[in-house]
Amino acid sequence: MSITVYGYPNTRSLRATWMCEELALDYQYQLVNLVLGEAHQQPFLKVSAGGKVPALVTDAGAITESLAIVNYLGSVTPESNIIPTASPFRRAIYDQWTIFAIAELEQPLWTMGKHKFVLPKEKRVPEVVETAQWEFQTALKLFSEGLGDNDFILGNDFTAADILLGHCLFWGLAFKQSIEQENLKSYLGRVGARPALVAARKRESRALPSE
Ligand SMILES: N[C@@H](CCC(=O)N[C@@H](CS)C(=O)NCC(=O)O)C(=O)O
């Protein structure tokens, strides 16, 4: 199967490249230069109508939305067990945490980003930033309770839910949000040391044009 990930460093495309690296897939990486506005130009708009990365193109067609991409890659490699398939209950708990990552952890971070620098100035409401910071801390508490003493969110084994959750924690740190829970700190160390994550970051940054 031919696989191309469209992305840009330090964005949600890391979720897609990280997943490819965890699965040791042979994939192409196509930089969409967000700084040069390529996301909102052809030919990329044919792949991602909303002009957003990541996008994935395989022989089956194009997919957008990072969670859909991660889940698709896990579904076509069932032997990897990176997404639970055998037990419907375990799969539901996997879905619970990936949806939590997007709806509860990412949402306040995205709100902070939008109202600090993403939205046009006249659309920004600076007052919501503090509420979003509080929401992020509330979500961290729930995440910490859910993780408990486990190495990873579903137990001893790393799953794609850790890609989504880990990515949100790195994003939180990049936005200078404090993460005080000891178990989340050690989780960050464990997830951050994954060779697949290191390789994915390298793959994305290598694609940047040299100055
Ligand atoms: N919900 C989407 C969000 C994708 C998204 O907003 N990507 C940003 C980068 S993290 C983007 O491409 N922004 C470019 C733009 O909107 O111009 C996902 O998870 O894939």
The ligand as an SDF file (V2000), in Angstrom:
LIG
                    3D

 20 19  0  0  0  0  0  0  0  0999 V2000
   -9.3040   18.4260   13.8550 N   0  0  0  0  0  0  0  0  0  0  0  0
   -8.2210   18.4480   12.9200 C   0  0  0  0  0  0  0  0  0  0  0  0
   -7.4730   19.7680   13.0990 C   0  0  0  0  0  0  0  0  0  0  0  0
   -6.4500   19.9820   12.0100 C   0  0  0  0  0  0  0  0  0  0  0  0
   -5.8070   21.3770   12.1200 C   0  0  0  0  0  0  0  0  0  0  0  0
   -6.4140   22.3430   12.5840 O   0  0  0  0  0  0  0  0  0  0  0  0
   -4.5410   21.4520   11.6740 N   0  0  0  0  0  0  0  0  0  0  0  0
   -3.8140   22.7030   11.7080 C   0  0  0  0  0  0  0  0  0  0  0  0
   -2.3860   22.4190   12.1580 C   0  0  0  0  0  0  0  0  0  0  0  0
   -2.3440   21.6810   13.7690 S   0  0  0  0  0  0  0  0  0  0  0  0
   -3.7490   23.2760   10.3180 C   0  0  0  0  0  0  0  0  0  0  0  0
   -3.5680   22.5670    9.3540 O   0  0  0  0  0  0  0  0  0  0  0  0
   -3.8540   24.5780   10.2010 N   0  0  0  0  0  0  0  0  0  0  0  0
   -3.6680   25.2410    8.9390 C   0  0  0  0  0  0  0  0  0  0  0  0
   -4.7660   26.1930    8.6660 C   0  0  0  0  0  0  0  0  0  0  0  0
   -5.8810   26.0400    9.2080 O   0  0  0  0  0  0  0  0  0  0  0  0
   -4.5090   27.0910    7.8660 O   0  0  0  0  0  0  0  0  0  0  0  0
   -7.3030   17.2430   13.1500 C   0  0  0  0  0  0  0  0  0  0  0  0
   -7.2290   16.7450   14.2890 O   0  0  0  0  0  0  0  0  0  0  0  0
   -6.6620   16.7640   12.2090 O   0  0  0  0  0  0  0  0  0  0  0  0
  1  2  1  0
  2  3  1  0
  2 18  1  0
  3  4  1  0
  4  5  1  0
  5  6  2  0
  5  7  1  0
  7  8  1  0
  8  9  1  0
  8 11  1  0
  9 10  1  0
 11 12  2  0
 11 13  1  0
 13 14  1  0
 14 15  1  0
 15 16  2  0
 15 17  1  0
 18 19  2  0
 18 20  1  0
M  END
$$$$
